């Protein structure tokens, strides 16, 4: 039977797998329907109430699609609802947030140099901010600003920038960008669950009762769906950012996130305009490229050496101290520092590598104790690190890591 740490690691992998699969399904359907909606064509033969139609070819067949701006005269016998893609993406993402950032709060969530929080405090801020963000956004949409979509989008952008900055004042850089992504994704899924789907159910109920549906429900749903469309690409970037220290470890990470939201707008504007058959707005790619260059400049200008120093001086937690005191620690630490510290250093010594992978430092015994679990999995059980064994870690050194970790777990 695998030990608990391997079971836990596979559980994380399984949840991440589900999250990626469901996100692909949600994003794919979202992009498809936005493109379909923008490409609808008027035609004289359309049925009463139909807004437009589209002929498409795929998989060896032709599809004829018609859209009713409000609803058809009668309820169709078969109706496909698009909702579970969104719900399952959010639920699996929330589960991943809990198992990685809440269960690993000392390592991934809490930065004592910013805010010396207890785990329960950090988790409360993490979860509470997602709910508060939705409430603020929903209130803005239901205000008179809902009739001024451009102003509303600008306010939403400002709110996202402020939240990115606020997260970075409390959490690690890695957690700050991840939480900004979760904050945005919560708004998107809540749009589906609390606005779009209920409005569609009202229209369906009116049809079933023989009433003429009110067009306002479709208008409200369309506004929220448009917001989701423009927020999708930045959310993907933020979810991937935890693998790239140049994004999350910069003191300007919140500004990087702000520029990414702008890139989401420019990229989607190109495709939305193209799908609407209004031409190719190539200038959007020039703007996107300039934004990306600005992001690269911010990442290198904002290296957090002071945070590196703070991580070196941070006191060990009780769990980390147990690993430092466990039998075999000296041998394991010597192996790790000898074979891994040229890359996992505050100032790396490996040619062409400018930042420690994933922001993990392994230069001191305290560093080794802090990253015991990752070391056990990456260099002990699996041998994935060092990559291609470029520093020639010996089998007896890997065995020493395994013996040390298991001794600590028994203790």
C-alpha positions as CSV (number, residue, x, y, z in Angstrom):
1,X,0.0,0.0,0.0
2,X,1.5,3.4,-0.9
3,X,2.3,5.7,2.0
4,X,0.0,8.6,2.8
5,X,2.1,11.3,1.0
6,X,1.9,9.4,-2.3
7,X,-1.8,8.9,-1.9
8,X,-2.2,12.7,-1.2
9,X,0.0,13.6,-4.2
10,X,-2.1,11.4,-6.5
11,X,-5.3,12.9,-5.1
12,X,-3.9,16.4,-6.0
13,X,-3.1,15.1,-9.5
14,X,-6.5,13.6,-9.9
15,X,-8.2,16.8,-8.9
16,X,-6.0,18.9,-11.2
17,X,-6.8,16.5,-14.1
18,X,-10.5,16.9,-13.5
19,X,-10.1,20.6,-13.3
20,X,-8.2,20.9,-16.6
21,X,-10.7,18.6,-18.4
22,X,-13.7,20.5,-17.1
23,X,-12.1,23.8,-17.8
24,X,-11.5,22.8,-21.4
25,X,-15.1,21.8,-21.8
26,X,-16.3,25.1,-20.2
27,X,-14.0,27.4,-22.2
28,X,-14.6,25.5,-25.4
29,X,-18.4,25.8,-25.1
30,X,-18.1,29.4,-24.1
31,X,-15.9,30.4,-27.0
32,X,-18.1,28.4,-29.4
33,X,-21.3,30.1,-28.4
34,X,-19.8,33.6,-28.4
35,X,-18.4,32.9,-32.0
36,X,-21.8,31.5,-33.0
37,X,-23.7,34.4,-31.6
38,X,-21.5,37.0,-33.3
39,X,-21.7,35.1,-36.6
40,X,-25.5,34.9,-36.9
41,X,-26.9,36.0,-40.2
42,X,-30.2,37.6,-40.9
43,X,-32.4,35.9,-43.5
44,X,-35.9,36.6,-44.8
45,X,-37.1,33.1,-44.3
46,X,-36.4,32.9,-40.6
47,X,-39.3,31.8,-38.4
48,X,-41.1,34.4,-36.3
49,X,-39.0,35.5,-33.3
50,X,-35.7,34.1,-34.8
51,X,-32.8,36.6,-34.5
52,X,-30.5,34.9,-37.0
53,X,-29.1,31.7,-38.3
54,X,-25.8,30.0,-39.1
55,X,-24.8,27.1,-41.3
56,X,-21.7,25.2,-40.1
57,X,-19.9,22.1,-41.2
58,X,-18.0,19.7,-38.9
59,X,-17.2,16.0,-38.7
60,X,-18.6,15.3,-42.2
61,X,-22.0,16.9,-41.6
62,X,-23.8,20.2,-41.9
63,X,-25.5,22.0,-39.0
64,X,-28.2,24.5,-39.3
65,X,-28.6,26.7,-36.2
66,X,-31.1,29.3,-35.4
67,X,-31.2,31.7,-32.5
68,X,-34.3,33.2,-30.9
69,X,-33.5,36.4,-29.2
70,X,-36.1,35.8,-26.5
71,X,-37.7,32.4,-27.0
72,X,-39.6,30.4,-29.7
73,X,-43.4,30.3,-29.7
74,X,-43.5,27.0,-27.9
75,X,-41.2,25.0,-25.7
76,X,-39.1,22.5,-27.7
77,X,-39.4,18.8,-26.8
78,X,-35.6,18.5,-26.2
79,X,-33.5,21.3,-24.7
80,X,-29.8,21.0,-23.9
81,X,-28.5,23.0,-21.0
82,X,-24.9,24.2,-20.7
83,X,-24.1,24.5,-17.0
84,X,-22.2,21.5,-15.6
85,X,-19.0,22.5,-17.5
86,X,-18.9,25.7,-15.4
87,X,-20.0,24.2,-12.1
88,X,-17.5,21.3,-12.3
89,X,-14.7,23.6,-13.3
90,X,-15.3,25.8,-10.2
91,X,-15.8,22.9,-7.8
92,X,-12.7,21.1,-8.9
93,X,-10.7,24.3,-8.8
94,X,-12.0,25.0,-5.3
95,X,-11.0,21.5,-4.2
96,X,-7.5,22.1,-5.7
97,X,-7.2,25.4,-3.8
98,X,-8.1,23.6,-0.6
99,X,-5.7,20.7,-1.0
100,X,-2.7,22.7,-2.3
101,X,-3.0,26.2,-0.7
102,X,-5.0,25.5,2.5
103,X,-3.5,22.2,3.4
104,X,0.0,23.5,2.5
105,X,-0.7,27.0,3.9
106,X,2.8,27.4,5.5
107,X,4.5,26.6,2.3
108,X,2.3,28.1,-0.4
109,X,-0.1,30.6,1.1
110,X,1.3,32.4,4.1
111,X,4.2,34.8,3.8
112,X,5.2,35.9,7.3
113,X,7.2,38.8,5.9
114,X,4.0,40.3,4.7
115,X,1.4,39.1,7.2
116,X,2.2,36.6,10.0
117,X,-1.2,34.9,9.8
118,X,-2.4,31.8,11.5
119,X,-3.6,29.1,9.1
120,X,-7.2,29.6,10.0
121,X,-6.9,33.4,9.4
122,X,-5.3,32.8,6.0
123,X,-7.9,30.3,4.9
124,X,-10.7,32.7,6.1
125,X,-9.3,35.5,4.0
126,X,-8.8,33.1,1.1
127,X,-12.4,31.8,1.1
128,X,-14.1,35.1,2.3
129,X,-12.5,37.2,-0.5
130,X,-14.0,35.0,-3.2
131,X,-17.5,35.5,-1.8
132,X,-17.1,39.2,-1.2
133,X,-15.8,39.7,-4.7
134,X,-18.9,38.2,-6.2
135,X,-21.2,40.4,-4.0
136,X,-19.4,43.6,-5.0
137,X,-19.4,42.6,-8.7
138,X,-23.1,41.5,-8.7
139,X,-24.1,44.8,-7.0
140,X,-22.3,46.8,-9.7
141,X,-24.1,44.8,-12.4
142,X,-27.5,45.3,-10.9
143,X,-26.9,49.1,-10.4
144,X,-27.7,51.6,-13.1
145,X,-24.2,50.9,-14.4
146,X,-25.6,47.7,-15.9
147,X,-27.0,49.9,-18.7
148,X,-23.5,51.3,-19.3
149,X,-21.4,48.2,-20.1
150,X,-18.2,50.0,-21.0
151,X,-18.1,51.9,-17.8
152,X,-19.0,48.7,-15.9
153,X,-16.1,46.8,-17.5
154,X,-13.7,49.6,-16.6
155,X,-14.9,49.4,-13.0
156,X,-14.5,45.7,-13.0
157,X,-11.0,46.0,-14.3
158,X,-10.1,48.5,-11.6
159,X,-11.6,46.2,-8.9
160,X,-9.4,43.3,-10.3
161,X,-6.3,45.5,-10.1
162,X,-7.1,46.5,-6.5
163,X,-7.7,42.8,-5.6
164,X,-4.4,41.7,-7.1
165,X,-2.6,44.3,-5.1
166,X,-4.5,43.4,-1.9
167,X,-3.8,39.7,-2.3
168,X,-0.1,40.5,-2.7
169,X,0.0,42.4,0.6
170,X,-1.2,39.3,2.5
171,X,-0.2,36.1,0.7
172,X,2.9,34.8,-1.1
173,X,3.3,36.0,-4.7
174,X,2.4,32.6,-5.9
175,X,-0.9,32.5,-3.9
176,X,-1.7,36.1,-4.8
177,X,-1.9,35.5,-8.5
178,X,-3.6,32.1,-8.0
179,X,-6.2,33.7,-5.8
180,X,-6.8,36.5,-8.2
181,X,-7.6,33.8,-10.8
182,X,-9.9,32.1,-8.4
183,X,-11.6,35.4,-7.5
184,X,-12.3,36.0,-11.2
185,X,-13.4,32.4,-11.9
186,X,-15.8,32.6,-9.0
187,X,-17.4,35.7,-10.6
188,X,-17.7,33.8,-13.9
189,X,-19.2,30.6,-12.4
190,X,-21.6,32.6,-10.1
191,X,-22.7,34.4,-13.3
192,X,-23.8,31.1,-14.7
193,X,-25.2,29.7,-11.5
194,X,-27.0,32.7,-10.0
195,X,-27.8,34.8,-13.1
196,X,-27.7,33.1,-16.5
197,X,-29.3,29.8,-15.5
198,X,-32.1,31.3,-13.3
199,X,-33.0,33.8,-16.1
200,X,-33.2,30.9,-18.6
201,X,-35.4,29.0,-16.3
202,X,-37.8,31.9,-16.0
203,X,-38.0,32.1,-19.8
204,X,-38.7,28.3,-20.0
205,X,-41.3,28.5,-17.3
206,X,-43.1,31.3,-19.2
207,X,-43.1,29.2,-22.3
208,X,-44.5,26.2,-20.5
209,X,-47.2,28.4,-19.0
210,X,-48.1,30.0,-22.3
211,X,-46.8,33.4,-21.4
212,X,-44.7,35.7,-23.6
213,X,-41.2,35.8,-21.9
214,X,-39.8,39.1,-20.9
215,X,-36.7,40.0,-23.1
216,X,-34.9,41.6,-20.2
217,X,-33.8,38.2,-18.9
218,X,-32.0,37.4,-22.0
219,X,-30.3,40.9,-22.1
220,X,-29.1,40.4,-18.5
221,X,-27.7,37.0,-19.3
222,X,-26.0,38.2,-22.4
223,X,-24.1,40.9,-20.4
224,X,-22.8,38.4,-17.9
225,X,-21.8,36.0,-20.6
226,X,-19.9,38.8,-22.4
227,X,-18.0,39.5,-19.2
228,X,-17.1,35.8,-18.9
229,X,-15.9,35.8,-22.4
230,X,-13.4,38.6,-21.8
231,X,-12.2,37.2,-18.4
232,X,-11.4,33.7,-19.6
233,X,-7.9,34.1,-21.0
234,X,-6.6,36.1,-18.0
235,X,-7.9,33.3,-15.7
236,X,-6.0,30.7,-17.6
237,X,-2.8,32.8,-17.3
238,X,-3.3,33.2,-13.6
239,X,-3.9,29.5,-13.1
240,X,-0.7,28.7,-14.9
241,X,1.3,31.5,-13.2
242,X,2.2,29.4,-10.1
243,X,4.7,27.5,-12.3
244,X,6.6,30.6,-13.4
245,X,8.4,32.7,-10.7
246,X,9.0,35.5,-13.2
247,X,5.2,36.1,-13.0
248,X,4.5,35.5,-9.3
249,X,7.8,36.3,-7.6
250,X,8.0,39.9,-8.9
251,X,7.1,42.8,-6.6
252,X,5.0,44.0,-9.5
253,X,3.1,40.8,-9.9
254,X,-0.2,42.6,-9.4
255,X,0.7,45.0,-12.3
256,X,1.6,42.0,-14.4
257,X,-1.8,40.6,-13.7
258,X,-3.5,43.9,-14.6
259,X,-1.7,43.9,-18.0
260,X,-2.7,40.3,-18.6
261,X,-6.4,41.3,-18.1
262,X,-5.8,44.0,-20.8
263,X,-4.2,41.3,-23.1
264,X,-7.4,39.2,-22.6
265,X,-9.4,42.1,-23.9
266,X,-7.2,42.7,-27.0
267,X,-7.0,39.1,-27.9
268,X,-10.7,38.5,-27.5
269,X,-11.5,41.7,-29.4
270,X,-9.6,40.4,-32.4
271,X,-11.5,37.1,-32.5
272,X,-14.9,38.5,-31.6
273,X,-14.6,41.1,-34.4
274,X,-13.5,38.3,-36.8
275,X,-16.4,36.1,-35.8
276,X,-18.8,39.0,-36.3
277,X,-17.4,39.3,-39.9
278,X,-16.2,42.9,-39.2
279,X,-12.7,42.3,-40.4
280,X,-9.3,41.4,-38.9
281,X,-8.2,44.0,-36.4
282,X,-4.5,43.2,-36.6
283,X,-3.6,46.2,-34.5
284,X,-4.9,44.2,-31.5
285,X,-1.9,41.8,-31.8
286,X,0.5,44.8,-31.9
287,X,-1.0,46.1,-28.6
288,X,-0.9,42.6,-27.2
289,X,2.8,42.2,-28.0
290,X,3.6,45.6,-26.4
291,X,1.7,44.6,-23.3
292,X,3.7,41.4,-23.2
293,X,7.0,43.2,-23.5
294,X,5.9,45.4,-20.6
295,X,5.1,42.3,-18.6
296,X,8.6,40.9,-19.2
297,X,10.2,44.2,-18.2
298,X,8.2,44.4,-15.0
299,X,9.1,40.8,-14.1
300,X,12.9,41.5,-14.3
301,X,12.7,44.9,-12.7
302,X,10.7,43.6,-9.7
303,X,12.8,40.7,-8.5
304,X,12.2,40.2,-4.8
305,X,15.6,39.8,-3.3
306,X,14.3,41.0,0.1
307,X,11.6,38.3,0.0
308,X,14.4,35.7,-0.6
309,X,16.3,37.0,2.4
310,X,13.1,36.8,4.5
311,X,12.5,33.2,3.5
312,X,16.0,32.3,4.6
313,X,15.4,33.9,8.1
314,X,11.9,32.6,8.7
315,X,11.6,30.3,11.7
316,X,10.6,26.7,11.1
317,X,7.1,25.6,11.9
318,X,6.6,22.7,14.3
319,X,6.2,20.3,11.4
320,X,9.3,21.6,9.6
321,X,11.3,21.4,12.9
322,X,10.3,17.8,13.2
323,X,11.8,17.0,9.8
324,X,15.0,18.9,10.8
325,X,15.4,16.9,13.9
326,X,14.6,13.5,12.3
327,X,17.1,10.7,12.1
328,X,19.1,10.9,8.9
329,X,18.5,14.6,8.3
330,X,22.1,15.6,8.0
331,X,22.8,13.0,5.3
332,X,19.7,13.9,3.3
333,X,20.4,17.7,3.7
334,X,24.0,17.2,2.5
335,X,22.7,15.3,-0.6
336,X,20.1,17.9,-1.5
337,X,22.4,20.9,-0.9
338,X,25.2,19.3,-2.8
339,X,23.1,18.2,-5.8
340,X,20.3,20.8,-6.0
341,X,21.4,24.2,-4.7
342,X,23.1,25.3,-7.9
343,X,19.6,25.7,-9.4
344,X,17.5,26.1,-6.3
345,X,19.4,29.2,-5.0
346,X,18.6,32.7,-4.2
347,X,21.3,33.6,-6.8
348,X,21.4,30.6,-9.1
349,X,24.6,29.2,-10.4
350,X,23.4,27.2,-13.3
351,X,24.1,28.8,-16.7
352,X,21.0,30.3,-18.3
353,X,18.8,29.9,-15.2
354,X,18.0,33.2,-13.6
355,X,15.5,32.2,-10.9
356,X,15.1,29.1,-8.7
357,X,12.5,26.8,-10.3
358,X,9.0,27.5,-8.7
359,X,10.7,29.8,-6.2
360,X,12.0,26.8,-4.2
361,X,15.3,27.4,-2.4
362,X,17.5,24.5,-1.2
363,X,20.7,26.2,0.0
364,X,20.5,25.6,3.8
365,X,19.4,22.9,6.2
366,X,16.3,25.0,7.0
367,X,15.4,25.2,3.3
368,X,15.6,21.4,3.1
369,X,13.3,21.0,6.1
370,X,10.8,23.4,4.7
371,X,10.5,21.5,1.4
372,X,10.8,17.9,2.9
373,X,7.7,16.6,1.1
374,X,8.6,17.9,-2.3
375,X,12.2,16.6,-1.9
376,X,10.9,13.2,-0.9
377,X,8.6,13.0,-3.9
378,X,10.9,14.6,-6.5
379,X,14.3,13.3,-5.5
380,X,13.5,10.3,-3.4
381,X,10.6,8.3,-4.6
382,X,10.4,9.3,-8.3
383,X,13.9,10.5,-9.1
384,X,12.4,13.3,-11.2
385,X,14.9,15.8,-9.8
386,X,17.5,16.8,-10.6
387,X,16.2,16.8,-14.2
388,X,18.0,14.2,-16.3
389,X,20.1,13.8,-13.1
390,X,22.4,16.5,-14.4
391,X,24.1,16.8,-11.0
392,X,24.6,13.1,-10.7
393,X,22.7,12.4,-7.6
394,X,23.7,8.8,-6.5
395,X,21.2,6.0,-5.6
396,X,22.5,6.0,-2.0
397,X,21.7,9.7,-1.7
398,X,18.2,9.1,-2.9
399,X,17.9,6.3,-0.4
400,X,19.1,8.7,2.4
401,X,16.3,11.1,1.5
402,X,13.7,8.4,1.6
403,X,14.9,7.0,5.0
404,X,15.0,10.5,6.5
405,X,11.5,11.5,5.4
406,X,10.0,8.2,6.5
407,X,11.8,8.5,9.9
408,X,10.3,11.9,10.3
409,X,6.8,10.7,9.5
410,X,7.1,7.8,12.0
411,X,8.3,10.3,14.6
